[in-house]
Amino acid sequence: MRDRLPDAEIYASQPGLGVILGARVLAEFGDDPRRYADAKARKNYAGTSPITKASGTKKKILARHAKNDRLADALQQWALGSLRGSPGARDYDALRARKIGHQAALRQLANRHVGILHGCLKTRSLYNENTAWPEQNTAAA
């Protein structure tokens, strides 16, 4: 994978993305650098960004149903796999402590990972834990 695609090394540097899962995510997102105008467009395509519906004083936050199911499945596996390799991904624990369900917490974590990936692809840089999760660094200081 790294020999043929210019972005493969960036995908492989992400915590929780191995060779096979990284190739799957890369294939589903595509390799055209101009395909997504910004991180929000990439998140919307992935189906990880929430939908907010407001009516008067009530507000609901819902999961997207229109999405690329193969990509959504790969992103969920990525989020789960990153829990072991990235201290920043342990934000999942804080979400669970706030009584957010397992699937919703994984979706939020996957949404963050997609944003981080987009930033890495945009700047042509490999994953850096300190850049990706700056709030983890300030909490430890």
ChimeraX attribute file (.defattr): number of C-alpha atoms within 10 A of each C-alpha:
attribute: neighborCount
match mode: 1-to-1
recipient: residues
	/A:1	13
	/A:2	13
	/A:3	7
	/A:4	7
	/A:5	11
	/A:6	12
	/A:7	19
	/A:8	17
	/A:9	18
	/A:10	17
	/A:11	23
	/A:12	21
	/A:13	17
	/A:14	22
	/A:15	21
	/A:16	21
	/A:17	22
	/A:18	15
	/A:19	14
	/A:20	11
	/A:21	17
	/A:22	23
	/A:23	18
	/A:24	17
	/A:25	20
	/A:26	17
	/A:27	11
	/A:28	17
	/A:29	17
	/A:30	11
	/A:31	13
	/A:32	8
	/A:33	12
	/A:34	8
	/A:35	11
	/A:36	16
	/A:37	9
	/A:38	13
	/A:39	18
	/A:40	16
	/A:41	15
	/A:42	20
	/A:43	20
	/A:44	19
	/A:45	19
	/A:46	26
	/A:47	23
	/A:48	28
	/A:49	21
	/A:50	17
	/A:51	14
	/A:52	11
	/A:53	10
	/A:54	10
	/A:55	7
	/A:56	5
	/A:57	5
	/A:58	7
	/A:59	10
	/A:60	10
	/A:61	10
	/A:62	12
	/A:63	14
	/A:64	15
	/A:65	10
	/A:66	10
	/A:67	13
	/A:68	14
	/A:69	13
	/A:70	12
	/A:71	20
	/A:72	19
	/A:73	12
	/A:74	19
	/A:75	28
	/A:76	20
	/A:77	16
	/A:78	23
	/A:79	25
	/A:80	18
	/A:81	16
	/A:82	21
	/A:83	19
	/A:84	12
	/A:85	14
	/A:86	15
	/A:87	13
	/A:88	18
	/A:89	25
	/A:90	15
	/A:91	18
	/A:92	21
	/A:93	14
	/A:94	11
	/A:95	17
	/A:96	14
	/A:97	10
	/A:98	10
	/A:99	10
	/A:100	14
	/A:101	12
	/A:102	13
	/A:103	10
	/A:104	17
	/A:105	21
	/A:106	25
	/A:107	23
	/A:108	21
	/A:109	26
	/A:110	27
	/A:111	25
	/A:112	20
	/A:113	22
	/A:114	22
	/A:115	19
	/A:116	19
	/A:117	22
	/A:118	20
	/A:119	17
	/A:120	20
	/A:121	16
	/A:122	13
	/A:123	9
	/A:124	13
	/A:125	14
	/A:126	17
	/A:127	20
	/A:128	13
	/A:129	16
	/A:130	12
	/A:131	11
	/A:132	18
	/A:133	17
	/A:134	11
	/A:135	11
	/A:136	17
	/A:137	12
	/A:138	9
	/A:139	7
	/A:140	6
	/A:141	5
